[in-house]
Amino acid sequence: MERMKALALLATDGPMDDSEDHAKPAGFPLEAAKTGDLAAFELLMRQYERLVLVTALRLLGTLEDAQDASQEVFLRLYRNLNKVETPGNLSGWLYRVTVNVCHDAQRKRQVSGPMEDAAGLPALGADPQRATVEAERRRALEMSLRMLSEKERTVLVLRDLEGLSTEEVARALGTTEATVRSQVSKARMKVKDFLERYFRRRT
């Protein structure tokens, strides 16, 4: 639980660090996990747990829901290891499954609650005044994400917050790059309008 909370703190600091989550050689643990090696599967989980948890947190808004979604994602990975052909496909597979699991959770939840966990996490190493400003900025951003449709929120999270390329987002969601560009453009405009109105009221 504490490890999950520590990982969740990193969700507030922008796109994922590719050097940590994507550049690590995954060939050995993936192939070993396919043979039933539980230690290798645990290593895979440690490599990718931040990627999955942070994405789920941004899509669902609460740490508890994100943790539940992350557990479901890795359960599905364990059951479907043989469907991941190469280590290079693993990140995309995990993004796609995480999005699907989060969409299922959102449909089941139905009632929209405040996004306190994702918006209220303090920035690591920040002074109190800066932390307050950053917390309000994140809260406004999370509120703006709530205003988007499910598809718009997903593409914006993957493209702008997770730092995936348009091609990677399209591949993860099983859609075209043109569709992703269109949805991202609309989502950015809606977020921009919301934030301008939000901060205008605060001044």
C-alpha positions, 0 to 999 in steps of 0.5 A: 500500500505504501509503495502504491502511494509513493508511486501515485505521488509521481502522477502529479509530475508530468509525463512518465520518465521513459528511461525508467519504464520503457528503456529497461530490458524486458526480454528476460523477465517476459520470456521467463514469466511465460514459462511460469516463473513467478519471480520473473513475473514479479519483476515485470510488475515492478518494472511496469507498476508505475506506468499502470498505476499512474495511468489508472489514477489519472483516468479514475481520479482516486487512489483506491480505484486506481489500485483496484484497476492496477491489480486487475490489469496485472491479473489479466497480464498474468492470464494472457502472457502468451498474447504479448509477442515481444517485450516491445509490445508490452507497454502498448498492451498494458496501456490498452488493458489499463484503459479498458479496465478503467472504462469498465470501472467508470461504467460500474461506478456511474456516480461521479465523485470528487477527484481528491486523490489525484488532485490533492497530492502534494508535490515532492520537495516543494515548499508549502506555498508552491505546493498549495499553488501546484495543488490548485493547478492539479485540482483544476486540471483534474476537474477539467478532465471530468468535463471531457467525454470518456474518449477525449479524457483517455486520449488526452491523458495518454497523449499529453500526461503520459507523453505517448506519441500520436502513433502510440496512442492510436495503437494502444486504443485500436484507432487511427492517428487522425482520430486521435489528433481530432480527439486530442485537439477537441479535448485540449480546447475544452480543457483550455476553456475550462481552465481560463474560466476557472482561474478567471473566477479566482482572480 
